[in-house]
Amino acid sequence: MSCNTQGAALAVENLCYTPPGGHRLLHSITLSIQAGDLLAIVGPNGAGKTTLLRCLYRAVKPSEGRVLLDGQNFESLSSRDIARRIAVVVQETPASFPFTVEDIVLMGRIPWRKGLSSNASENRAKAHHAMEHLNLRGMEKRSFGTLSGGEKQRVLVARALAQEPQLLILDEPSNHLDIRNQLEILDLLAGLGITIITTLHDINLAAGFATKAAILHNGEMIACGPPKEVLTPEHISSAFNVKTHAHAISDGASHHFSFALNS
Ligand SMILES: Nc1ncnc2c1ncn2[C@@H]1O[C@H](COP(=O)(O)OP(=O)(O)OP(=O)(O)O)[C@@H](O)[C@H]1O
C-alpha cells in the first residue's frame, strides 16, 4: 500500500481560477513541492483553500496557469492516470449511501481494477491493509452512515490509502477528530513517505506537521516555503486579523502560537 509508494513532485505556475459567471477566486498562485513533502495550507474562512485543492485534484480547471505533476502537465494526463496517482479526502461525506466500511475502502481500488476482476483478491488485501492502518479492524461490515464523524474520517483516509496514491490531498482531515486522533492521523500521514497537501485550520497542528506551509488570504498566496519562515506571527496576524504570539517550546526548536482578537 501507500507505505511502498513514492511521492510525486507538484508545481503550480501562476494559477488563477474564476468559476463560470463568477468573480476571480484565486489570483496567480505559484508553488512547488518535492516528492515526499508535506504541505499544509492555512488561511481564514473563504480564503480559497478548498478551491485551490479542487484545482490540484483536477475537479475544476484553472482559468489560467498550469499544474505539473512530476513535470507532466495535468492536461496531458488521463483521468485514470490522475486517479492512480492522486487520492483525495474531502469534507463532503457520502453519509446516506448504504455502503459498508469495506465497500467504501474497496472503492479506493477502482483505478487499479483489471478486466474481469482478475486482481480482486489483491485489491481486497490492499483494502484490508489500509483498514488495519486506520484501526478499522472489526468495523468492516458496519454501515458507513452509522459511524461517528471521526470514524467516517478514518474510513475516508483508509479509502485514499487503498488507492496507493503518490499525492494525497486532504481538506481539513482533523475535522471531527479528538486531539489524540488528530495527532495520530497526522503522524500516520507523515510516515507514509508520499507527498501530502492538506488544509488545516489549526496553525499549531500545521506547524508540527508540515515540511512546507502556505498561507492563503483573499485568493492570494501571501507566503509559501519552510514553516518557520511562513508561519510567523506577522503573516498569521495579517491573514487572520488577530494578535498572534509565538511561545518558545522547551525543545528550543519550535513555537506554540496563541491568538487574541485585535482590540
Ligand atoms: N463555484 C463557486 N462560485 C462562486 N463562488 C465560489 C465558488 N466556490 C467557492 N466560492 C467562494 O470562493 C470563496 C473561497 O471558498 P473556499 O471554499 O475555497 O474557501 P476556504 O478557504 O476553503 O474556506 P473555509 O475555510 O471556510 O472552508 C468563498 O467566498 C466561496 O463562497
The ligand as an ORCA input file, in Angstrom:
! r2SCAN-3c Opt
* xyz 0 1
  N     -18.305     27.787     -7.594
  C     -18.251     28.921     -6.903
  N     -18.914     30.028     -7.338
  C     -18.826     31.186     -6.662
  N     -18.133     31.347     -5.517
  C     -17.476     30.282     -5.025
  C     -17.492     29.019     -5.689
  N     -16.725     28.159     -4.972
  C     -16.279     28.858     -3.909
  N     -16.725     30.125     -3.938
  C     -16.413     31.209     -2.983
  O     -14.999     31.346     -3.001
  C     -14.506     31.680     -1.713
  C     -13.451     30.680     -1.309
  O     -14.095     29.449     -0.990
  P     -13.278     28.204     -0.450
  O     -14.265     27.138     -0.108
  O     -12.215     27.859     -1.411
  O     -12.633     28.838      0.855
  P     -11.870     28.106      2.058
  O     -10.603     28.861      2.278
  O     -11.738     26.652      1.800
  O     -12.867     28.387      3.249
  P     -13.212     27.554      4.591
  O     -12.015     27.678      5.494
  O     -14.382     28.303      5.135
  O     -13.530     26.142      4.217
  C     -15.727     31.711     -0.807
  O     -16.140     33.049     -0.670
  C     -16.768     30.887     -1.549
  O     -18.076     31.313     -1.254
*
